[in-house]
Amino acid sequence: MNIQADILDNYFMAEAMRLAEIAYEDGEIPVGAIVVIGERIIGKGYNQTEKLHDVTAHAEMLAITAASDYLGAKYLQDCTLYVTLEPCVMCGGALYWSQMKRIVIGASDEKRGFSRFGTGILHPKTKVTTGVLESESKEMLLKFFKTLRT
C-alpha cells in the first residue's frame, strides 16, 4: 500500500469514527461505517438497533443500503467499506452479496467478528485491510461497555 492510500484510509476511517461517536451518544454500540467509491462517500451508517428496534440495523447494513440506493445498483464491486469494528457474520454475508471490492476495518471483534469463521464468508474478490485507527476504535468501544457496566 502506498502513502496516498494510507492517508485516504485514515481519512475515511476518521469519518466512520465520527459516525461511531453519534451511535455512542445515542446509547448504541459505537460502530460507524461508510462506503466510498473513488474518493466520494456514497453511503453512511451507524448502529441503530436500539433506536429502530431492528437487530439488522448495524452500521454496515445501513451504509450498504445507502450506497446501493445512491448507485441504483445492488452490487458495490467498485466500492470500499470503512468500518470501525470488524463486521459480524450477518454483515459479512451482506458484504459477500454486495460484492464489495474492499473492506477496511478498525478494531477486530474476537467474539462476534466474521473472521472467527474464516474469510470465506466474504466474496472471493474482496480485499481486507485491518487495524486502521484500531486503538481509537477499541478505546471508544471499551469506554462504551465500561459505562454500561457502571
Backbone torsions as a table, in degrees:
resi	resn	phi	psi	omega
1	MET	NA	141.1	-178.4
2	ASN	-94.4	171.4	-176.4
3	ILE	-61.7	-42.4	179.7
4	GLN	-60.3	-42.7	179.1
5	ALA	-65.1	-40.2	177.6
6	ASP	-62.2	-41.0	178.9
7	ILE	-63.4	-45.1	178.6
8	LEU	-63.8	-42.7	178.3
9	ASP	-58.8	-44.9	179.4
10	ASN	-65.3	-40.6	179.3
11	TYR	-62.1	-50.3	-177.1
12	PHE	-70.4	-33.2	176.2
13	MET	-67.9	-35.2	176.1
14	ALA	-62.6	-36.3	175.7
15	GLU	-64.7	-41.2	176.7
16	ALA	-64.6	-36.5	177.2
17	MET	-63.0	-36.6	177.3
18	ARG	-61.7	-38.5	176.7
19	LEU	-68.3	-37.7	177.2
20	ALA	-61.8	-35.5	177.4
21	GLU	-64.2	-37.1	176.6
22	ILE	-63.4	-44.6	177.5
23	ALA	-59.1	-46.2	179.5
24	TYR	-55.8	-48.8	-179.3
25	GLU	-63.3	-28.2	179.0
26	ASP	-86.6	1.3	-179.4
27	GLY	80.3	16.7	177.7
28	GLU	-96.8	157.1	172.6
29	ILE	-57.5	125.7	-171.2
30	PRO	-76.0	87.0	175.3
31	VAL	-128.1	132.5	176.1
32	GLY	-125.4	150.9	-179.3
33	ALA	-145.9	143.7	172.5
34	ILE	-135.5	151.9	174.8
35	VAL	-114.1	132.5	-176.3
36	VAL	-123.3	138.6	169.4
37	ILE	-123.7	127.6	-172.4
38	GLY	64.4	-117.6	174.7
39	GLU	-121.9	25.4	-177.2
40	ARG	-115.3	131.1	174.9
41	ILE	-77.6	124.2	-178.8
42	ILE	-119.5	-3.8	178.3
43	GLY	-156.5	139.6	179.2
44	LYS	-134.6	152.4	174.0
45	GLY	-164.9	152.4	170.6
46	TYR	-140.5	157.2	-175.8
47	ASN	-55.2	131.5	178.7
48	GLN	-140.4	31.1	-176.4
49	THR	-64.8	-37.3	179.1
50	GLU	-73.7	-47.8	-177.5
51	LYS	-60.4	-43.2	-176.0
52	LEU	-94.7	-3.8	-176.5
53	HIS	52.7	48.1	-173.8
54	ASP	-141.7	112.3	-178.4
55	VAL	-65.5	-15.4	179.1
56	THR	-92.7	0.9	-176.2
57	ALA	-82.5	51.6	175.9
58	HIS	-79.1	155.7	-178.9
59	ALA	-52.7	-44.5	-177.3
60	GLU	-64.7	-42.8	-178.4
61	MET	-62.7	-43.0	-179.7
62	LEU	-67.6	-38.6	178.8
63	ALA	-68.0	-40.4	178.0
64	ILE	-62.5	-45.5	179.9
65	THR	-61.8	-44.4	179.7
66	ALA	-62.6	-41.8	-180.0
67	ALA	-66.8	-41.7	178.3
68	SER	-63.0	-41.4	177.0
69	ASP	-62.1	-43.5	-179.3
70	TYR	-60.3	-45.5	-177.4
71	LEU	-82.5	-17.9	-174.4
72	GLY	66.8	35.3	-176.5
73	ALA	-148.1	151.5	179.0
74	LYS	-88.9	-20.3	-179.6
75	TYR	-97.8	138.1	-178.4
76	LEU	-119.3	48.3	-172.2
77	GLN	-64.9	-20.7	-179.8
78	ASP	-107.2	17.0	-172.7
79	CYS	-111.5	158.5	174.6
80	THR	-121.5	133.4	173.4
81	LEU	-99.4	127.6	171.5
82	TYR	-107.3	123.3	-177.6
83	VAL	-138.6	137.1	-173.3
84	THR	-73.6	-22.5	178.2
85	LEU	-132.0	140.8	178.9
86	GLU	-49.2	130.2	-179.8
87	PRO	-61.8	148.8	174.9
88	CYS	-76.3	179.3	-179.7
89	VAL	-63.0	-41.0	179.1
90	MET	-59.8	-48.1	-179.4
91	CYS	-68.6	-34.9	175.4
92	GLY	-59.7	-41.2	177.0
93	GLY	-63.1	-42.8	177.9
94	ALA	-64.0	-37.6	177.7
95	LEU	-66.2	-36.5	175.4
96	TYR	-59.0	-52.6	-175.2
97	TRP	-66.7	-29.1	178.4
98	SER	-78.4	-13.4	-179.3
99	GLN	59.5	39.7	179.3
100	MET	-53.6	131.9	-178.0
101	LYS	-67.6	-40.8	-173.7
102	ARG	-150.1	146.4	175.7
103	ILE	-126.9	128.9	177.0
104	VAL	-115.0	122.2	-172.4
105	ILE	-113.4	138.0	173.3
106	GLY	-77.4	-89.4	-178.0
107	ALA	-95.6	147.3	174.8
108	SER	-79.4	160.4	178.4
109	ASP	-125.4	93.6	-175.9
110	GLU	-64.6	-26.7	-175.9
111	LYS	-86.1	-42.3	-171.8
112	ARG	-129.0	5.3	-178.3
113	GLY	-71.1	151.3	-178.8
114	PHE	-60.4	-28.9	-174.4
115	SER	-66.8	-15.1	174.0
116	ARG	-58.8	-24.8	-177.4
117	PHE	-107.5	9.9	-179.2
118	GLY	89.7	167.1	-178.0
119	THR	-82.6	-2.3	179.1
120	GLY	-62.5	-14.3	178.1
121	ILE	-72.7	-21.2	178.1
122	LEU	-90.3	161.9	176.6
123	HIS	-60.8	141.2	-177.2
124	PRO	-59.1	-24.6	-179.7
125	LYS	-88.8	-6.3	-178.2
126	THR	-73.9	129.5	175.5
127	LYS	-97.3	142.7	-178.3
128	VAL	-122.8	132.6	173.4
129	THR	-121.3	133.6	-178.1
130	THR	-121.8	161.8	172.0
131	GLY	84.0	14.3	179.2
132	VAL	-82.6	119.1	-174.1
133	LEU	54.4	37.5	-176.7
134	GLU	-59.7	-47.2	-176.2
135	SER	-65.0	-37.6	177.8
136	GLU	-64.3	-41.9	179.2
137	SER	-66.6	-46.9	179.0
138	LYS	-59.2	-43.0	-178.8
139	GLU	-59.4	-45.3	179.9
140	MET	-64.6	-42.2	179.0
141	LEU	-63.6	-44.9	179.1
142	LEU	-62.1	-41.7	178.4
143	LYS	-62.0	-42.6	-179.3
144	PHE	-62.0	-50.3	-176.3
145	PHE	-70.8	-31.7	175.6
146	LYS	-64.8	-41.1	178.1
147	THR	-63.4	-38.7	178.5
148	LEU	-62.4	-36.9	-176.0
149	ARG	-77.4	-17.2	-176.9
150	THR	-100.5	NA	NA
